[in-house]
Amino acid sequence: MPGLAKVLAARFFPLWNRLRSLRIALYDQSLISAVNFGGNLLIARFLGISNFGLFGMILSIIVIFNTLQMSAIVSPMMTIGAKIPARREPRYYAVVWIHSLLYALVTSVLVGGIIFLIGLLAPRWPLQRYALLAAVTNLAFQMQDFTRRYYFARRRPGMAFIVDLISYGGQLLALGLVLGLQIGRGVNAALAVIAATCAAALVVAWLSPGKLARPGIMHRYVLIRHWRFARWLVATSGFRILPSYVYVGAAVTFLGPAAMGGLRAAQKLMGLTHVLYQGLLNIVPREAARRYNQRGIPALRRYLWQVFGLTGGSTLGVSIIAAIGAPFWLHLVYGAEYTRYALLLQLFAVQYLFASTTLPLVAGLNALERSRGIFIGSLTQGALVILLVVPMMRWLGITGVVFMSLLISVVYFAMLGGALWWGMRHHGGRPRTTVAA
Protein backbone atom coordinates (compact mmCIF):
# COMPACT_ATOMS: atom_id res chain seq x y z
CA MET A 1 0.00 0.00 0.00
CA PRO A 2 2.76 2.57 0.75
CA GLY A 3 4.12 1.89 -2.74
CA LEU A 4 0.68 2.46 -4.27
CA ALA A 5 0.31 5.71 -2.32
CA LYS A 6 3.64 6.94 -3.69
CA VAL A 7 2.62 6.11 -7.25
CA LEU A 8 -0.72 7.93 -6.88
CA ALA A 9 0.96 10.93 -5.26
CA ALA A 10 3.58 11.06 -8.02
CA ARG A 11 0.82 11.28 -10.60
CA PHE A 12 -1.62 13.48 -8.74
CA PHE A 13 0.54 16.29 -7.36
CA PRO A 14 2.30 17.23 -10.63
CA LEU A 15 -1.13 17.40 -12.29
CA TRP A 16 -2.50 19.49 -9.41
CA ASN A 17 0.46 21.86 -9.66
CA ARG A 18 -0.09 22.34 -13.39
CA LEU A 19 -3.78 23.14 -12.97
CA ARG A 20 -3.15 26.57 -11.46
CA SER A 21 -6.47 28.06 -12.57
CA LEU A 22 -8.42 25.20 -11.01
CA ARG A 23 -6.49 25.42 -7.75
CA ILE A 24 -7.05 29.15 -7.42
CA ALA A 25 -10.71 28.76 -8.40
CA LEU A 26 -11.17 26.24 -5.60
CA TYR A 27 -9.31 28.41 -3.09
CA ASP A 28 -11.44 31.34 -4.20
CA GLN A 29 -14.69 29.46 -3.88
CA SER A 30 -13.66 28.04 -0.53
CA LEU A 31 -13.18 31.61 0.65
CA ILE A 32 -16.58 32.68 -0.70
CA SER A 33 -18.40 29.69 0.74
CA ALA A 34 -16.72 30.09 4.13
CA VAL A 35 -17.63 33.79 4.25
CA ASN A 36 -21.21 33.17 3.11
CA PHE A 37 -21.58 30.51 5.77
CA GLY A 38 -19.90 32.57 8.49
CA GLY A 39 -21.70 35.75 7.49
CA ASN A 40 -25.11 34.10 7.52
CA LEU A 41 -24.28 32.52 10.88
CA LEU A 42 -23.47 35.96 12.34
CA ILE A 43 -26.57 37.55 10.84
CA ALA A 44 -28.81 34.68 11.99
CA ARG A 45 -27.50 34.84 15.55
CA PHE A 46 -27.32 38.62 16.02
CA LEU A 47 -30.45 39.61 14.08
CA GLY A 48 -32.73 36.76 15.17
CA ILE A 49 -34.78 34.43 13.00
CA SER A 50 -37.37 37.03 11.83
CA ASN A 51 -34.83 39.67 10.77
CA PHE A 52 -32.80 36.90 9.17
CA GLY A 53 -35.89 36.09 7.11
CA LEU A 54 -36.25 39.74 6.05
CA PHE A 55 -32.59 39.88 5.08
CA GLY A 56 -32.98 36.61 3.17
CA MET A 57 -35.92 37.98 1.19
CA ILE A 58 -33.93 41.05 0.11
CA LEU A 59 -30.90 39.00 -0.86
CA SER A 60 -33.10 36.53 -2.78
CA ILE A 61 -34.38 39.36 -4.97
CA ILE A 62 -30.82 40.56 -5.65
CA VAL A 63 -29.73 37.02 -6.54
CA ILE A 64 -32.65 36.65 -8.96
CA PHE A 65 -31.22 39.52 -11.02
CA ASN A 66 -27.74 38.05 -10.68
CA THR A 67 -29.07 34.95 -12.45
CA LEU A 68 -30.07 37.09 -15.43
CA GLN A 69 -26.62 38.71 -15.46
CA MET A 70 -25.05 35.25 -15.63
CA SER A 71 -27.14 34.38 -18.69
CA ALA A 72 -26.92 37.66 -20.58
CA ILE A 73 -23.34 38.72 -19.87
CA VAL A 74 -21.19 36.25 -17.94
CA SER A 75 -22.00 32.98 -19.75
CA PRO A 76 -21.35 34.46 -23.22
CA MET A 77 -18.13 36.03 -21.93
CA MET A 78 -16.87 32.75 -20.45
CA THR A 79 -17.55 30.76 -23.63
CA ILE A 80 -17.11 33.23 -26.51
CA GLY A 81 -14.17 34.95 -24.80
CA ALA A 82 -12.27 31.67 -25.00
CA LYS A 83 -12.65 31.74 -28.80
CA ILE A 84 -11.81 35.41 -29.44
CA PRO A 85 -8.38 35.98 -31.08
CA ALA A 86 -5.88 37.53 -28.66
CA ARG A 87 -5.55 40.74 -30.67
CA ARG A 88 -9.32 41.34 -30.38
CA GLU A 89 -9.57 40.72 -26.62
CA PRO A 90 -9.00 44.33 -25.38
CA ARG A 91 -11.90 45.66 -27.44
CA TYR A 92 -14.12 42.66 -26.72
CA TYR A 93 -13.76 42.87 -22.94
CA ALA A 94 -14.25 46.65 -22.98
CA VAL A 95 -17.69 46.10 -24.50
CA VAL A 96 -18.51 43.47 -21.89
CA TRP A 97 -17.57 45.89 -19.10
CA ILE A 98 -19.95 48.51 -20.51
CA HIS A 99 -22.80 45.99 -20.72
CA SER A 100 -22.21 44.90 -17.13
CA LEU A 101 -22.30 48.45 -15.74
CA LEU A 102 -25.51 49.33 -17.59
CA TYR A 103 -27.13 46.15 -16.37
CA ALA A 104 -26.16 46.82 -12.73
CA LEU A 105 -27.60 50.36 -12.85
CA VAL A 106 -30.94 49.31 -14.35
CA THR A 107 -31.45 46.35 -12.02
CA SER A 108 -30.62 48.46 -8.95
CA VAL A 109 -33.59 50.71 -9.70
CA LEU A 110 -35.78 47.61 -10.11
CA VAL A 111 -34.58 46.02 -6.86
CA GLY A 112 -35.30 49.15 -4.85
CA GLY A 113 -38.77 49.48 -6.36
CA ILE A 114 -39.73 45.84 -5.82
CA ILE A 115 -38.60 45.81 -2.19
CA PHE A 116 -40.47 49.06 -1.48
CA LEU A 117 -43.68 47.66 -2.99
CA ILE A 118 -43.48 44.44 -0.96
CA GLY A 119 -43.15 46.44 2.24
CA LEU A 120 -46.02 48.70 1.22
CA LEU A 121 -48.42 45.86 0.34
CA ALA A 122 -47.53 43.22 2.95
CA PRO A 123 -47.65 44.40 6.59
CA ARG A 124 -45.90 41.25 7.84
CA TRP A 125 -42.90 42.12 5.66
CA PRO A 126 -41.83 45.71 6.54
CA LEU A 127 -39.22 45.98 3.80
CA GLN A 128 -39.82 49.53 2.55
CA ARG A 129 -37.32 50.95 5.04
CA TYR A 130 -34.55 48.93 3.36
CA ALA A 131 -35.33 49.78 -0.28
CA LEU A 132 -32.68 52.45 -0.89
CA LEU A 133 -29.84 50.55 0.73
CA ALA A 134 -30.92 47.37 -1.05
CA ALA A 135 -30.59 49.18 -4.41
CA VAL A 136 -27.06 50.35 -3.53
CA THR A 137 -26.15 46.84 -2.37
CA ASN A 138 -27.39 45.39 -5.65
CA LEU A 139 -25.26 47.80 -7.69
CA ALA A 140 -22.09 46.93 -5.77
CA PHE A 141 -22.86 43.20 -5.68
CA GLN A 142 -23.64 42.85 -9.40
CA MET A 143 -20.46 44.66 -10.41
CA GLN A 144 -18.27 42.74 -7.96
CA ASP A 145 -19.67 39.39 -9.09
CA PHE A 146 -19.08 40.30 -12.73
CA THR A 147 -15.54 41.47 -11.98
CA ARG A 148 -14.45 38.23 -10.34
CA ARG A 149 -15.67 36.21 -13.33
CA TYR A 150 -14.12 38.71 -15.74
CA TYR A 151 -10.67 37.96 -14.32
CA PHE A 152 -11.22 34.22 -14.63
CA ALA A 153 -12.28 34.75 -18.25
CA ARG A 154 -9.05 36.71 -18.91
CA ARG A 155 -6.95 33.94 -17.39
CA ARG A 156 -5.99 35.98 -14.33
CA PRO A 157 -7.34 33.84 -11.48
CA GLY A 158 -4.93 35.40 -8.99
CA MET A 159 -6.51 38.82 -9.47
CA ALA A 160 -9.98 37.29 -9.11
CA PHE A 161 -8.88 35.84 -5.78
CA ILE A 162 -7.61 39.23 -4.58
CA VAL A 163 -10.93 40.88 -5.49
CA ASP A 164 -12.86 38.22 -3.59
CA LEU A 165 -10.47 38.32 -0.64
CA ILE A 166 -11.19 42.03 -0.20
CA SER A 167 -14.92 41.70 -0.79
CA TYR A 168 -15.75 38.48 1.04
CA GLY A 169 -12.93 38.44 3.58
CA GLY A 170 -13.63 42.06 4.46
CA GLN A 171 -17.34 41.26 4.68
CA LEU A 172 -16.87 38.61 7.36
CA LEU A 173 -14.54 40.81 9.40
CA ALA A 174 -16.84 43.84 9.14
CA LEU A 175 -19.95 41.84 10.02
CA GLY A 176 -18.23 40.54 13.14
CA LEU A 177 -17.25 44.04 14.21
CA VAL A 178 -20.47 45.86 13.28
CA LEU A 179 -22.89 43.28 14.66
CA GLY A 180 -20.75 41.88 17.47
CA LEU A 181 -19.80 45.29 18.88
CA GLN A 182 -23.28 46.70 18.09
CA ILE A 183 -21.81 49.47 15.93
CA GLY A 184 -24.83 48.91 13.70
CA ARG A 185 -28.04 46.95 14.18
CA GLY A 186 -30.66 45.22 12.10
CA VAL A 187 -30.95 44.42 8.42
CA ASN A 188 -29.60 47.80 7.29
CA ALA A 189 -26.29 47.12 9.06
CA ALA A 190 -25.85 43.81 7.22
CA LEU A 191 -26.71 45.37 3.84
CA ALA A 192 -24.35 48.29 4.43
CA VAL A 193 -21.45 45.94 5.15
CA ILE A 194 -22.06 43.96 1.94
CA ALA A 195 -22.30 47.13 -0.17
CA ALA A 196 -19.17 48.67 1.35
CA THR A 197 -16.95 45.60 0.98
CA CYS A 198 -18.07 44.98 -2.62
CA ALA A 199 -17.33 48.63 -3.45
CA ALA A 200 -13.86 48.38 -1.88
CA ALA A 201 -13.11 45.31 -4.01
CA LEU A 202 -14.20 47.16 -7.16
CA VAL A 203 -11.81 50.04 -6.42
CA VAL A 204 -8.90 47.58 -6.21
CA ALA A 205 -10.07 45.71 -9.31
CA TRP A 206 -9.95 48.88 -11.40
CA LEU A 207 -6.30 49.42 -10.51
CA SER A 208 -5.36 46.57 -12.86
CA PRO A 209 -8.21 45.69 -15.24
CA GLY A 210 -5.95 44.30 -17.94
CA LYS A 211 -5.54 45.66 -21.44
CA LEU A 212 -8.70 47.31 -22.73
CA ALA A 213 -9.31 49.36 -25.87
CA ARG A 214 -12.00 51.50 -27.45
CA PRO A 215 -14.68 49.09 -28.73
CA GLY A 216 -15.10 50.58 -32.22
CA ILE A 217 -16.83 48.12 -34.55
CA MET A 218 -16.45 45.40 -31.91
CA HIS A 219 -19.47 46.83 -30.09
CA ARG A 220 -21.84 45.73 -32.84
CA TYR A 221 -20.10 42.37 -33.19
CA VAL A 222 -20.39 41.62 -29.46
CA LEU A 223 -24.07 42.57 -29.38
CA ILE A 224 -24.86 40.24 -32.29
CA ARG A 225 -22.58 37.41 -31.16
CA HIS A 226 -23.74 37.51 -27.55
CA TRP A 227 -27.37 37.69 -28.61
CA ARG A 228 -27.02 34.62 -30.83
CA PHE A 229 -25.38 32.76 -27.98
CA ALA A 230 -27.45 34.05 -25.06
CA ARG A 231 -30.95 34.50 -26.51
CA TRP A 232 -32.11 31.14 -25.18
CA LEU A 233 -30.24 31.68 -21.91
CA VAL A 234 -31.83 35.12 -21.46
CA ALA A 235 -35.24 33.66 -22.19
CA THR A 236 -34.38 30.90 -19.74
CA SER A 237 -33.58 33.43 -17.04
CA GLY A 238 -36.75 35.31 -17.86
CA PHE A 239 -38.76 32.20 -17.22
CA ARG A 240 -36.78 31.68 -14.02
CA ILE A 241 -37.40 35.23 -12.84
CA LEU A 242 -41.17 35.03 -13.35
CA PRO A 243 -41.58 31.88 -11.20
CA SER A 244 -39.14 33.36 -8.70
CA TYR A 245 -41.40 36.33 -8.21
CA VAL A 246 -44.43 34.06 -8.03
CA TYR A 247 -42.51 32.25 -5.31
CA VAL A 248 -41.68 35.53 -3.53
CA GLY A 249 -45.33 36.59 -3.72
CA ALA A 250 -46.52 33.26 -2.33
CA ALA A 251 -43.96 33.42 0.47
CA VAL A 252 -45.10 36.91 1.40
CA THR A 253 -48.73 35.70 1.42
CA PHE A 254 -48.45 32.33 3.17
CA LEU A 255 -45.22 32.50 5.18
CA GLY A 256 -43.80 34.81 7.78
CA PRO A 257 -40.23 36.09 8.15
CA ALA A 258 -39.44 33.44 10.79
CA ALA A 259 -40.29 30.55 8.43
CA MET A 260 -38.19 32.18 5.72
CA GLY A 261 -35.34 32.48 8.21
CA GLY A 262 -35.51 28.75 8.97
CA LEU A 263 -35.56 27.92 5.26
CA ARG A 264 -32.56 30.12 4.59
CA ALA A 265 -30.63 28.63 7.52
CA ALA A 266 -31.10 25.05 6.25
CA GLN A 267 -30.30 26.06 2.68
CA LYS A 268 -27.12 27.91 3.62
CA LEU A 269 -25.90 25.02 5.75
CA MET A 270 -26.32 22.61 2.85
CA GLY A 271 -24.81 25.20 0.53
CA LEU A 272 -21.37 24.23 1.83
CA THR A 273 -21.50 21.39 -0.69
CA HIS A 274 -21.28 23.98 -3.48
CA VAL A 275 -17.68 24.93 -2.76
CA LEU A 276 -16.39 22.61 -5.49
CA TYR A 277 -19.38 23.35 -7.75
CA GLN A 278 -18.91 27.12 -7.63
CA GLY A 279 -15.15 26.80 -8.04
CA LEU A 280 -15.58 24.65 -11.14
CA LEU A 281 -18.20 27.08 -12.46
CA ASN A 282 -15.37 29.55 -13.09
CA ILE A 283 -13.35 26.97 -15.05
CA VAL A 284 -15.59 24.30 -16.59
CA PRO A 285 -17.58 26.35 -19.17
CA ARG A 286 -14.42 27.82 -20.68
CA GLU A 287 -12.51 24.53 -20.58
CA ALA A 288 -15.42 22.59 -22.09
CA ALA A 289 -15.66 25.11 -24.95
CA ARG A 290 -11.89 24.96 -25.51
CA ARG A 291 -11.75 21.15 -25.64
CA TYR A 292 -14.70 20.94 -27.95
CA ASN A 293 -13.32 23.68 -30.20
CA GLN A 294 -9.93 21.96 -30.48
CA ARG A 295 -10.74 18.23 -30.37
CA GLY A 296 -14.46 17.79 -30.91
CA ILE A 297 -17.16 15.68 -29.27
CA PRO A 298 -15.05 12.79 -27.88
CA ALA A 299 -12.81 15.15 -25.88
CA LEU A 300 -15.81 17.10 -24.65
CA ARG A 301 -17.58 13.91 -23.53
CA ARG A 302 -14.56 12.66 -21.57
CA TYR A 303 -14.14 15.99 -19.84
CA LEU A 304 -17.81 16.25 -18.84
CA TRP A 305 -17.76 12.75 -17.31
CA GLN A 306 -14.76 13.78 -15.20
CA VAL A 307 -16.60 16.87 -13.95
CA PHE A 308 -19.71 14.80 -13.26
CA GLY A 309 -17.70 12.43 -11.07
CA LEU A 310 -16.13 15.31 -9.16
CA THR A 311 -19.35 17.20 -8.44
CA GLY A 312 -21.54 14.18 -7.74
CA GLY A 313 -19.04 12.31 -5.60
CA SER A 314 -18.17 15.27 -3.39
CA THR A 315 -21.79 16.29 -2.85
CA LEU A 316 -22.93 12.75 -2.02
CA GLY A 317 -20.59 12.41 0.95
CA VAL A 318 -21.54 15.76 2.49
CA SER A 319 -25.25 15.14 1.86
CA ILE A 320 -25.21 11.87 3.81
CA ILE A 321 -23.51 13.51 6.81
CA ALA A 322 -25.90 16.48 6.74
CA ALA A 323 -29.05 14.34 6.46
CA ILE A 324 -28.14 11.95 9.28
CA GLY A 325 -27.30 14.67 11.82
CA ALA A 326 -29.64 17.45 10.67
CA PRO A 327 -31.00 18.53 14.12
CA PHE A 328 -27.53 18.45 15.64
CA TRP A 329 -25.97 20.59 12.90
CA LEU A 330 -28.72 23.22 13.00
CA HIS A 331 -28.51 23.49 16.79
CA LEU A 332 -24.71 23.65 16.72
CA VAL A 333 -24.49 26.31 14.03
CA TYR A 334 -27.53 28.53 14.50
CA GLY A 335 -29.08 27.76 17.89
CA ALA A 336 -32.00 25.88 19.42
CA GLU A 337 -34.78 27.86 17.67
CA TYR A 338 -33.66 26.51 14.27
CA THR A 339 -33.78 22.77 15.11
CA ARG A 340 -37.45 22.47 14.18
CA TYR A 341 -36.39 22.92 10.56
CA ALA A 342 -34.27 19.72 10.47
CA LEU A 343 -36.52 18.09 7.85
CA LEU A 344 -35.75 20.99 5.49
CA LEU A 345 -32.03 20.28 5.77
CA GLN A 346 -32.60 16.58 5.01
CA LEU A 347 -34.62 17.40 1.90
CA PHE A 348 -32.05 19.94 0.75
CA ALA A 349 -29.37 17.22 1.11
CA VAL A 350 -31.09 15.21 -1.63
CA GLN A 351 -31.94 18.21 -3.79
CA TYR A 352 -28.38 19.55 -3.82
CA LEU A 353 -27.11 16.23 -5.16
CA PHE A 354 -29.13 16.74 -8.33
CA ALA A 355 -28.40 20.47 -8.47
CA SER A 356 -24.61 20.04 -8.30
CA THR A 357 -24.47 17.53 -11.15
CA THR A 358 -26.20 19.87 -13.61
CA LEU A 359 -22.90 21.76 -14.05
CA PRO A 360 -21.37 19.42 -16.68
CA LEU A 361 -24.72 19.19 -18.49
CA VAL A 362 -25.08 22.96 -18.81
CA ALA A 363 -21.40 23.40 -19.71
CA GLY A 364 -21.72 20.77 -22.44
CA LEU A 365 -24.78 22.40 -23.99
CA ASN A 366 -23.10 25.81 -23.87
CA ALA A 367 -19.96 24.43 -25.51
CA LEU A 368 -22.11 23.01 -28.32
CA GLU A 369 -23.92 26.38 -28.45
CA ARG A 370 -27.20 24.52 -28.04
CA SER A 371 -28.61 26.51 -25.17
CA ARG A 372 -32.16 25.87 -26.34
CA GLY A 373 -32.11 22.67 -24.26
CA ILE A 374 -31.35 24.74 -21.16
CA PHE A 375 -34.21 27.06 -22.08
CA ILE A 376 -36.71 24.20 -22.42
CA GLY A 377 -35.58 22.70 -19.12
CA SER A 378 -35.86 26.03 -17.35
CA LEU A 379 -39.25 26.71 -18.94
CA THR A 380 -40.43 23.43 -17.46
CA GLN A 381 -38.95 24.42 -14.10
CA GLY A 382 -40.77 27.72 -14.17
CA ALA A 383 -44.08 26.14 -15.14
CA LEU A 384 -43.80 23.66 -12.26
CA VAL A 385 -43.05 26.45 -9.78
CA ILE A 386 -46.07 28.45 -10.94
CA LEU A 387 -48.33 25.38 -10.74
CA LEU A 388 -47.06 23.97 -7.44
CA VAL A 389 -45.88 26.83 -5.24
CA VAL A 390 -49.25 28.00 -3.95
CA PRO A 391 -50.78 24.56 -3.18
CA MET A 392 -47.51 23.29 -1.68
CA MET A 393 -47.19 26.32 0.62
CA ARG A 394 -50.87 26.19 1.54
CA TRP A 395 -50.88 22.46 2.34
CA LEU A 396 -47.39 21.86 3.72
CA GLY A 397 -46.09 25.32 4.60
CA ILE A 398 -42.34 25.79 4.46
CA THR A 399 -41.76 22.04 4.04
CA GLY A 400 -43.76 22.11 0.83
CA VAL A 401 -41.31 24.65 -0.61
CA VAL A 402 -38.40 22.22 -0.28
CA PHE A 403 -40.44 19.23 -1.54
CA MET A 404 -41.23 21.31 -4.61
CA SER A 405 -37.56 22.26 -5.08
CA LEU A 406 -36.51 18.61 -4.93
CA LEU A 407 -39.07 17.53 -7.51
CA ILE A 408 -38.15 20.33 -9.88
CA SER A 409 -34.41 19.60 -9.55
CA VAL A 410 -34.96 15.97 -10.57
CA VAL A 411 -37.03 16.98 -13.61
CA TYR A 412 -34.51 19.63 -14.68
CA PHE A 413 -31.58 17.21 -14.36
CA ALA A 414 -33.36 14.63 -16.53
CA MET A 415 -34.22 17.17 -19.22
CA LEU A 416 -30.69 18.59 -19.42
CA GLY A 417 -29.23 15.09 -19.64
CA GLY A 418 -31.57 14.24 -22.51
CA ALA A 419 -30.81 17.49 -24.34
CA LEU A 420 -27.04 16.97 -24.06
CA TRP A 421 -27.27 13.36 -25.26
CA TRP A 422 -29.35 14.49 -28.27
CA GLY A 423 -27.02 17.39 -29.03
CA MET A 424 -23.89 15.24 -29.01
CA ARG A 425 -25.49 12.54 -31.11
CA HIS A 426 -26.71 14.92 -33.81
CA HIS A 427 -23.89 17.44 -33.88
CA GLY A 428 -21.66 15.47 -36.21
CA GLY A 429 -18.60 15.80 -33.96
CA ARG A 430 -17.43 18.98 -35.67
CA PRO A 431 -17.04 22.25 -33.72
CA ARG A 432 -18.70 25.37 -35.01
CA THR A 433 -16.24 28.00 -36.06
CA THR A 434 -16.21 31.46 -34.51
CA VAL A 435 -16.06 34.36 -36.95
CA ALA A 436 -13.41 36.89 -35.93
CA ALA A 437 -14.48 40.48 -35.81
Secondary structure, DSSP 4 states (H G I P E B T S, - for coil): -HHHHHHHHHHHHHHHHH-HHHHHHHHHHHHHHHHHHHHHHHHHHHHHHHHHHHHHHHHHHHHHHHHHHIIIIIHHHHHHTTTS-GGGHHHHHHHHHHHHHHHHHHHHHHHHHHHHHHHHH-TT---GGGHHHHHHHHHHHHHHHHHHHHHHHTT-HHHHHHHHIIIIIHHHHHHHHHHHTTSS-HHHHHHHHHHHHHHHHHHHHTTS-------TTHHHHHHHHHHHHHHHHHHHHHHHHHHHHHHHHHHHHH--HHHHHHHHHHHHHHGGGHHHHHHHHTTHHHHHHHHHHHH-HHHHHHHHHHHHHHHHHHHHHHHHHHHHTHHHHHHHHT-GGGGGGHHHHHHHHHHHHHHHTTHHHHHHHHHTT-THHHHHHHHHHHHHHHHHHHHHHHHHTHHHHHHHHHHHHHHHHHHHHHHHHHHHHTSTT-PPPPPP-
